[in-house]
């Protein structure tokens, strides 16, 4: 059974994780910080944006995959996938702005 919604959502979230990981690496290289955060606020912000996606995405994708495997495609599942993608992107953008901000709030709410 092709799980198109879960596969698409995983692919987009995987690309977002790749971008966020690159942003962490870029700061690490420029600041010469190989381990930890070096008390660098920009690195902490980028690490948290990356880690937050890595914390939430796997369980969400597992649950989506189980639902899609068990019931097949549904519009509701497609909406959940799109909302998740938009929410995780908004959260990543919001992490780079002073809290509280609408991007981070929307990202958190959309993930929940």
C-alpha positions in Angstrom: 0.0 0.0 0.0 1.4 3.4 -1.0 1.3 5.8 1.8 1.4 9.0 -0.2 0.4 11.5 2.5 2.9 10.2 5.1 5.6 9.9 2.5 5.1 13.4 1.2 5.0 14.8 4.7 8.1 12.9 5.7 10.0 14.1 2.6 9.1 17.8 3.3 10.0 17.5 7.0 13.2 15.7 6.0 14.2 18.6 3.8 13.3 21.1 6.5 15.5 19.1 8.9 18.3 19.2 6.4 18.0 23.0 6.1 17.9 23.5 9.9 20.9 21.1 10.3 22.9 23.1 7.7 22.1 26.3 9.6 23.4 24.8 12.8 26.6 23.6 11.1 27.1 27.0 9.5 27.1 28.7 12.9 29.3 25.9 14.4 31.9 26.4 11.7 32.0 30.2 11.8 32.1 30.2 15.6 34.5 27.2 15.8 32.2 25.4 18.2 32.5 21.6 17.7 30.6 20.5 20.9 27.8 22.0 22.9 26.6 25.5 22.3 29.6 27.5 23.4 27.3 30.0 25.1 26.5 31.3 21.6 22.9 32.5 21.6 22.5 32.2 17.8 23.8 28.6 18.0 21.4 27.8 20.9 18.5 29.2 18.8 19.3 27.2 15.8 20.0 24.0 17.7 16.6 24.3 19.4 14.8 24.8 16.1 16.5 21.7 14.7 16.0 19.7 17.9 12.4 20.6 18.2 11.6 19.3 14.7 13.6 16.2 15.5 11.7 15.7 18.7 8.2 16.0 17.2 8.4 14.7 13.6 9.2 11.0 14.2 6.2 10.3 16.4 3.9 12.3 14.2 5.1 10.4 11.1 4.7 7.1 12.8 1.2 7.9 13.8 0.3 9.2 10.4 1.8 6.1 8.8 -0.2 3.8 11.0 -3.5 5.7 10.3 -2.8 5.8 6.6 -1.8 2.1 6.5 -4.9 1.1 8.4 -7.5 3.3 6.7 -5.9 4.5 3.5 -5.9 8.0 2.2 -8.2 10.6 3.7 -8.6 14.3 3.3 -8.3 14.7 7.1 -4.9 13.0 7.0 -3.8 15.3 4.1 -4.8 18.3 6.1 -2.9 17.1 9.1 0.2 16.6 7.0 -0.1 20.1 5.5 -0.8 21.8 8.9 2.2 20.0 10.4 4.5 21.1 7.6 3.3 24.8 7.9 3.5 24.6 11.7 7.0 23.2 11.8 8.2 25.8 9.3 6.5 28.6 11.2 8.1 27.4 14.5 11.5 27.3 12.9 11.1 30.9 11.6 9.8 32.0 15.0 12.8 30.6 16.9 14.9 33.3 15.3 12.7 36.1 16.7 12.2 37.5 20.2 9.6 35.5 22.1 6.7 35.7 22.2 6.0 35.9 18.5 3.2 34.8 16.2 5.3 32.4 14.2 6.4 30.4 17.2 2.9 30.4 18.7 1.3 29.3 15.4 4.0 26.6 15.0 3.5 25.3 18.5 -0.3 25.4 18.3 -0.3 23.7 14.8 1.9 20.9 16.1 -0.3 20.3 19.0 
